[in-house]
Amino acid sequence: MRSLSPVRLAAVAILLLALPILHAEDPAAWTTPLTPFRIAPNLYYVGSRDLASYLITTPQGDILLNSNLTSSPPQIRHSVEQLGFHFSDIKILLISHAHSDHAGGSAEILKQTHARYMVMDADVSSIETGGRTDFAHFTPFPPAHVDRILHDGSTVQLGGVTLTAHKTPGHTPGCTTWTMQVIEDGRPLNVVIVGSVTALDEYHLISTPGRPASYPGIASDFAHTFDVLNALACDIFLSSHGSYFGLLGKVARMKTEGPSVWIDPTGYKSAIAQSRVDFEADLARQQAAARHHS
């Protein structure tokens, strides 16, 4: 058997070291299907066991929030059709933020539905370059044309349904939290779909010599985001990742408790409060490390 040269051995070693990292970026819960279900009137879950995607139905067509991974469109389409809706009825595509696990499938979904793509201003460049202008340089994805640029407070309206885009930056510069109101048994309920509030390990929250912040103002953006989220009225608590709002546990409870499991204002407040504590701890650690090395 011919032995590998030192150069080839080094290349193989690099690939083997990279495998756990690549796998970690695509955990099974991101691609494992979850039976779709109704959350509230006109609001349905059509995502996987962790990557959330939502269908908002109206008499004039439907709105899809989050296209997830590049591999996700068949799963999302199957979920939409399982519920008895038509994928071709999707008229508007929205996202929570411009990362490959929430916007990776957009180009394919737009190709299939010819929907209008609406994205928050500070994430447009990343979407139209397939993530190549993202400050963290995560996994690239197929670029897609944005039809409407949104701004903080922009509303998206279709068939009597209104969603409001709240710019909640930090995780990405244009990370977006969506709110809408539904009426359940005559009771108005405020829905909050959190974009993301996580400062990933790769993020530099402060500038130090030779190591600038991930983007200018990232720490103040996160602080502002927590203020915005704390001010929102929330009855139905949702997010871009199911793990953040206890998706699987609530799905299990739904069998006996019904749709009331999605009404969770206390869970919302607790999640935001804990995320703020986590962020402030990360910021303090980075500030302490900077002082230690100064």
Sequence and secondary structure as in RCSB ss.txt:
>XXXX:A:sequence
MRSLSPVRLAAVAILLLALPILHAEDPAAWTTPLTPFRIAPNLYYVGSRDLASYLITTPQGDILLNSNLTSSPPQ
IRHSVEQLGFHFSDIKILLISHAHSDHAGGSAEILKQTHARYMVMDADVSSIETGGRTDFAHFTPFPPAHVDRIL
HDGSTVQLGGVTLTAHKTPGHTPGCTTWTMQVIEDGRPLNVVIVGSVTALDEYHLISTPGRPASYPGIASDFAHT
FDVLNALACDIFLSSHGSYFGLLGKVARMKTEGPSVWIDPTGYKSAIAQSRVDFEADLARQQAAARHHS
>XXXX:A:secstr
     HHHHHHHHHHHHHHHHHHHTS HHHHSB   EEEETTEEE SBSSB  EEEEETTEEEEE  BSTT HHH
HHHHHHHTT  GGGEEEEE S SSHHHHTTHHHHHHHH  EEEEEGGGHHHHHTTTTT TT          SEEE
 TT EEEETTEEEEEEE  SSSTT EEEEEEEEETTEEEEEEEE      TT   S BTTB  SSTTHHHHHHHH
HHHHHHS  SEEEESBGGGGTHHHHHHHHHHHGGGGGB HHHHHHHHHHHHHHHHHHHHHHHHHHHHT 
